[in-house]
Amino acid sequence: AEPAEAERLYEYFSDCCRQQGMITANGRFAADMQVSLVNDGPVTFWLQV
C-alpha cells in the first residue's frame, strides 16, 4: 500500500486491537525503532514485514 494508506490501515488495526481489550503501544509510524521484548506466554510469534 502507499504510505498514507498503510498508515491508515496500521491505525485501524491498532484501534481494533484496543477495542477487543488488548493492550497496545504504538510508536511513530514507519520509524526505525529499537524495541525490547519480554516473552510471557506459551508462544511467541515473530512477524517480519
C-alpha positions in Angstrom: 0.0 0.0 0.0 1.0 3.6 -0.4 2.4 5.1 2.8 -0.7 7.1 3.6 -2.9 4.1 3.1 -0.5 1.9 5.1 -0.6 4.3 8.0 -4.4 4.3 7.9 -4.5 0.5 8.0 -2.0 0.4 10.8 -4.1 2.8 12.9 -7.2 0.8 12.1 -5.6 -2.5 13.2 -4.3 -0.9 16.3 -7.8 0.6 17.1 -9.4 -2.8 16.6 -7.0 -4.5 19.0 -7.7 -1.9 21.6 -11.5 -2.3 21.2 -11.0 -6.0 21.8 -9.3 -5.2 25.2 -5.8 -5.8 24.0 -3.0 -3.6 25.4 -1.2 -1.9 22.6 1.7 0.6 22.4 2.4 2.5 19.2 5.5 4.3 18.1 5.8 6.7 15.2 4.6 5.1 12.0 7.4 4.0 9.7 10.1 5.0 12.2 13.2 2.9 12.6 12.9 1.8 16.3 14.8 -0.3 18.7 12.4 -2.3 20.9 12.8 -5.0 23.6 10.5 -7.9 24.3 9.8 -10.0 27.4 8.3 -13.3 26.5 5.3 -14.1 28.8 3.2 -16.9 27.5 3.2 -20.2 25.8 4.2 -19.0 22.3 5.9 -16.0 20.6 5.1 -15.0 17.1 7.8 -13.3 15.1 6.3 -11.1 12.3 8.7 -9.6 9.9 7.3 -7.3 7.3 
